[in-house]
Structures are given as C-alpha cells and as structure tokens.
Amino acid sequence: MLLARRQGMHNIEAFLSALGDVPAIADPDIVRRKSRDMTANFSPVMKRDALEKVADLIVRPRDKADVLRIASAAARTRMPLVMRGAGTANFGQGIPLAGGAMVDMTALSKVLWMRDQSVCAEAGARMMAIDEATRPTGWELRMHPSTKKVATIGGFVGGGHAGVGSCSYGILRDRGNLLGLEVVSIEEEPRIVKLRADQVNLVHHAYGTNGIITEVELPLAPAWRWREAVVVFAEFMTAVRFAHRLATSDGLLKKLVSVMGGGILEMMRSIRACGRRGKDGVVLAMIAAPCMEGFAALVKDFGGEITSEADEGLGPYRAPLYEFGWGHTRLHVNRDFPDLVSNVGLYLDPDLVGAIERSHRRFAHLPGMAFEVKRFDGKLSLQGSPFFRYEGEAQLADIMRGMAEDGAHVANNHTFLVKEGGMKSLDDEDAAFKRAMDPHGLMNPGKLRFDDDAAGDDSTGGDLPSSGWRYDDAGSGPDSRDGKSRESAAAAPVA
Ligand SMILES: Cc1cc2nc3c(=O)[nH]c(=O)nc-3n(C[C@H](O)[C@H](O)[C@H](O)COP(=O)(O)OP(=O)(O)OC[C@H]3O[C@@H](n4cnc5c(N)ncnc54)[C@H](O)[C@@H]3O)c2cc1C
C-alpha cells in the first residue's frame, strides 16, 4: 500500500535542519508511545493499525513562532504532520498512518483572555485548566468531553464532537458553540487564517487534516453549583422515559444525563455500590443546586430512587460523576470486561423513546445499553448502543444494521476516514479549504478520502454499514446540509 510504503522514507535530516531549534524527540520508545491514542482500547477493528503505525519523530512547539517554523519545514521537506493534544481520541483520529512528525501542542497552553462571557485559549490548553480559569468569574465551558482533566481544547475541536453540557447546549458544531479559530496552513510561507461563525466547522472534527489550530475562542455558560445524583428505576425503559422528561424539563438546569442498564452500572466497580439489586434502569445526572427539589419531585413521579447525591466531585465513587458517562462508561466497564465494545448510535426525537425500546427488545440478550442525552441540531437525542462481546466485523455490522432498522443513525467509529465515520459531512467547500490549507497533502494523511488516492486502500473498517448523521436545521438554507456558509473560507482573512 502506498501509505505504508511511504512510512520511514521521510527526509528527517532535512526536516530537522529546516526546523532550527524547535524541540524534537527521536527516542523510539517515546515516539512509539506518543504515536498512540485511545483507538486501540476502543476499536477492535482498528486496533492492529493503531498499534503498528508509528511516527518518525515528535516535535514540540514552544509558541506560535515554532508552529510556523514546523509548518514551513514540513512543506519544504514534504514531511507529514499529525497533530496531538493529550492523545485521548478513540476513533482513530490521531494515528499516524503514514509516519512523519507528531506535533505535540501541549506547550501552547495559555488561557489568553476572558471577556464578555467568552474565553480564548491556545490550542494545547487543557479544558480543565480553562474551566479553572473561568469558573471563579462565575462562567465555565458550555461543554467538554468526559476526558476534560487531560484533553486539550485543540484536540476537542479537532477530533471531538460533544460531551458533558451537550444535554443543554447541543453539540460542538451547533451554530454558536464555537466562536472562532486561528489556524496555520502548511505551506512554505505559512499563513495564519482566522475562521469565524459557520466557517469554524471546516476545521472542527477534521482530525487535524486541514490546518494547525493555534487558538480557540468559545462562549461560556453560567457555572452553577452542580449536584451529582445517581437514580435507579425498576425498568431500563422507565429510566429512558425519565431521562427524556428531564431533558425536556426546561426549568431543571442540567449538565449531564446518562442512561444505562443496571448491568452496565454493576460492571463499573467504582460506582456499582450506587446500584440496587433488581433495578435495571440507572440515570447519572448533574443538576444545578437550586433545581434539586424539582428534580427530586420528577424522580418520585417516575418511581425512582436517588441512591447517591453529592456536590460535584465529592460522590462516594471518588471522581466527578461525568467520569462514568460518555466515553468513560466504556473505559470503566473494560477494566473488568475487556471484550465488551459499543457503537455510536444516534436516537433522535420525535421517536427516540420508541426507537430505543425497539433496540432494547432486539438486543435483550446482550449485557445492557448505555446512552448520553444531548441536544443535536435543535432536536433531542440519546447517543449510545448496546454493549456486546466483540466476535468480528460481521457481528459488528449486524448490530449496526439492527440499530439502524430500529431508527438510529449509526456512525462508524471503526474507521480512520473522517467521511466514513459519518459524524461530519464533507462537500466541495471542505475540499477547496483542504487544498488551500494543505496543498501538499501533508496533514494526517489517509484520513480525508477526497484528497488522498491511497486512502481507500488503507480504509480499515471503512466498509462497515453507516448511515452517517444528517444535520438538517442548522444550515443557512435548505441545501446547506452541513450548516456552513457558501462563502469560500479558503479566502478568509489572513493575518
Ligand atoms: C474515556 C474517553 C472519553 C471520551 N469522551 C468524549 C466525549 O465525551 N466527547 C467527545 O467528543 N470525545 C470524547 N472522547 C474522545 C476524546 O477524548 C476527545 O475528543 C478529546 O477532546 C480529545 O482531546 P485530546 O487533546 O486528547 O486530542 P488528541 O487525541 O490529541 O487529538 C484529537 C484529534 O484532533 C487533532 N488535533 C489535536 N490538536 C490539534 C490542533 N492543535 N490542531 C489541529 N488538530 C489537532 C489530532 O490530530 C486528532 O485527530 C473520549 C475519549 C476517551 C478515551
């Protein structure tokens, strides 16, 4: 395969000499470790590639001037670049399919400014650090992945999608959740491009294939005193109905609504004590303190029982409650049950309860289901799937098809290809932007099919059935499926 042949054939000496004094690491152990992210832990399909593919070296820019030097050196010596924040991506985003240099952005970690309830930070800033800076002012990030402790804001924008807070504020690509990005092109004379409004979605979830994000500007949300609650119900579907009602109770302010079968909670050893024998429905919730009375009344209406209530981070499970939801559910379950995997299905209103009920019936023989409540493109959705023991790609495909038959939109989280992943739609504007920002095709090669002839050969898991996710309502017009302005971003202002 062309990509595989290219690996190891890069002119490292020329690249290093063009870099000047930008810190670089070639120690094979460190390079191997930093060539991995969480993909191998999450996808049995991509696991082999994720463990075998290794970069040639690591570069660690100290500031924006170093980023520009790296971009120029890469263009001059045709060195592939794979951007890296904390390396927590779990869908193949950060795996160097064609070798090259991993660009560790974690030294660009400054929170640059806060004003007018928004914040601007360098791409390598950890989301935890951003929240620590803004919370004392009464404001916090609208949403963050459950990896907030370590994950960077550049990595979230480049590879993430939604998270804790999305039950109220929607997904990251929803208009208004990402105010601006500063991005560097990979050219002999690199440009600094500022993207605002809808154009930010060209770079969001593009896996670092179309520019180096250097700065991110985000709107903030009120930082409530959040109370964490674990609630159990006799039946799983009662928990789903309760979660739906909670999500649509606009007066009850919430930051997390995770729904899972009691069997899933039982498999997470740090929190299983909050379950109750014979209760098969569980909801993990973060609720604004003044809303707890109303929340308790809602729990009562649905016949639930609150088995744990605590301030954020102070529960008996010894971690913030959100570290048991989102991707962390899998992480905890896999500690004792390493063979269990899951999919990323999107069950959307108006029929999400009915669709989940159909899947719950269909997959009743499997260990259990887990979902996250999120608002998505103006609609309410539950994102998740059954957990199941992985037997092979045919079984995986069957489960994906079953979920789709029940009414879910199923993303393919077992492919390196952005497009086949199904969480981002790509059109001509994306192709033009990619050509303008990365004319030599050096950024994370093998991830964007339309710009790399060899990508098809390397598309591990690319043929699994995925209907993809459609974005209907956020567009600027009836034909604007991806919600982006038609004005070309390739010609965006250059600083
Ligand atoms: C346990 C667990 C839970 C998770 N929960 C969530 C969740 O709730 N929501 C969610 O969306 N994701 C989730 N993820 C996926 C991942 O943690 C998040 O997407 C996270 O934000 C990635 O940040 P990072 O700094 O680790 O990025 P990395 O993994 O380092 O990078 C992610 C992608 O962005 C690119 N990138 C990194 N920095 C830049 C840059 N400066 N410029 C351009 N591209 C860049 C990388 O090349 C890569 O393609 C989870 C993963 C795990 C393992």
The ligand as a Tripos MOL2 file, in Angstrom:
@<TRIPOS>MOLECULE
LIG
   53    58     1     0     0
SMALL
NO_CHARGES

@<TRIPOS>ATOM
      1 C1        -12.6030    7.7360   28.0510 C.3       1 LIG1
      2 C2        -12.8680    8.6650   26.9060 C.ar      1 LIG1
      3 C3        -13.9570    9.5120   26.9410 C.ar      1 LIG1
      4 C4        -14.2160   10.3900   25.8850 C.ar      1 LIG1
      5 N1        -15.3180   11.1910   25.9400 N.ar      1 LIG1
      6 C5        -15.5630   12.0250   24.9110 C.ar      1 LIG1
      7 C6        -16.6850   12.8890   24.9390 C.ar      1 LIG1
      8 O1        -17.4210   12.9480   25.9040 O.2       1 LIG1
      9 N2        -16.9070   13.6790   23.8720 N.ar      1 LIG1
     10 C7        -16.0620   13.7040   22.7990 C.ar      1 LIG1
     11 O2        -16.2940   14.4530   21.8610 O.2       1 LIG1
     12 N3        -14.9830   12.9160   22.7560 N.ar      1 LIG1
     13 C8        -14.7110   12.0920   23.7750 C.ar      1 LIG1
     14 N4        -13.6030   11.3100   23.7480 N.ar      1 LIG1
     15 C9        -12.6380   11.4680   22.6690 C.3       1 LIG1
     16 C10       -11.5040   12.4910   23.0630 C.3       1 LIG1
     17 O3        -11.1110   12.3860   24.3880 O.3       1 LIG1
     18 C11       -11.9210   13.8890   22.9350 C.3       1 LIG1
     19 O4        -12.2910   14.1110   21.6350 O.3       1 LIG1
     20 C12       -10.8300   14.8880   23.3440 C.3       1 LIG1
     21 O5        -11.3620   16.1550   23.2940 O.3       1 LIG1
     22 C13        -9.5680   14.8330   22.5290 C.3       1 LIG1
     23 O6         -8.6330   15.7570   23.0680 O.3       1 LIG1
     24 P1         -7.0810   15.4490   23.0230 P.3       1 LIG1
     25 O7         -6.3380   16.6450   23.4960 O.co2     1 LIG1
     26 O8         -6.7720   14.1840   23.6970 O.co2     1 LIG1
     27 O9         -6.8810   15.3090   21.4450 O.3       1 LIG1
     28 P2         -6.0000   14.2900   20.6200 P.3       1 LIG1
     29 O10        -6.4450   12.9040   20.8390 O.co2     1 LIG1
     30 O11        -4.5740   14.5570   20.8480 O.co2     1 LIG1
     31 O12        -6.3700   14.7580   19.1380 O.3       1 LIG1
     32 C14        -7.6660   14.5590   18.6250 C.3       1 LIG1
     33 C15        -7.6850   14.9080   17.1340 C.3       1 LIG1
     34 O13        -7.5100   16.3170   16.9810 O.3       1 LIG1
     35 C16        -6.3240   16.5930   16.2390 C.3       1 LIG1
     36 N5         -5.6780   17.7470   16.8690 N.ar      1 LIG1
     37 C17        -5.1620   17.8240   18.1320 C.ar      1 LIG1
     38 N6         -4.6630   19.0570   18.3420 N.ar      1 LIG1
     39 C18        -4.8540   19.7580   17.1940 C.ar      1 LIG1
     40 C19        -4.5020   21.0790   16.7730 C.ar      1 LIG1
     41 N7         -3.9100   21.9480   17.5940 N.pl3     1 LIG1
     42 N8         -4.8170   21.4510   15.5140 N.ar      1 LIG1
     43 C20        -5.4490   20.5940   14.6640 C.ar      1 LIG1
     44 N9         -5.7900   19.3340   15.0070 N.ar      1 LIG1
     45 C21        -5.4970   18.9260   16.2590 C.ar      1 LIG1
     46 C22        -5.4840   15.3300   16.2960 C.3       1 LIG1
     47 O14        -4.6470   15.1740   15.1730 O.3       1 LIG1
     48 C23        -6.5540   14.2610   16.3340 C.3       1 LIG1
     49 O15        -7.0060   13.9880   15.0380 O.3       1 LIG1
     50 C24       -13.3340   10.4200   24.7750 C.ar      1 LIG1
     51 C25       -12.2380    9.5750   24.7450 C.ar      1 LIG1
     52 C26       -11.9930    8.6970   25.7970 C.ar      1 LIG1
     53 C27       -10.7810    7.8220   25.7460 C.3       1 LIG1
@<TRIPOS>BOND
     1     1     2 1
     2     2     3 ar
     3     2    52 ar
     4     3     4 ar
     5     4     5 ar
     6     4    50 ar
     7     5     6 ar
     8     6     7 ar
     9     6    13 1
    10     7     8 2
    11     7     9 ar
    12     9    10 ar
    13    10    11 2
    14    10    12 ar
    15    12    13 ar
    16    13    14 ar
    17    14    15 1
    18    14    50 ar
    19    15    16 1
    20    16    17 1
    21    16    18 1
    22    18    19 1
    23    18    20 1
    24    20    21 1
    25    20    22 1
    26    22    23 1
    27    23    24 1
    28    24    25 2
    29    24    26 1
    30    24    27 1
    31    27    28 1
    32    28    29 2
    33    28    30 1
    34    28    31 1
    35    31    32 1
    36    32    33 1
    37    33    34 1
    38    33    48 1
    39    34    35 1
    40    35    36 1
    41    35    46 1
    42    36    37 ar
    43    36    45 ar
    44    37    38 ar
    45    38    39 ar
    46    39    40 ar
    47    39    45 ar
    48    40    41 1
    49    40    42 ar
    50    42    43 ar
    51    43    44 ar
    52    44    45 ar
    53    46    47 1
    54    46    48 1
    55    48    49 1
    56    50    51 ar
    57    51    52 ar
    58    52    53 1
@<TRIPOS>SUBSTRUCTURE
     1 LIG1         1 GROUP 0 **** ****
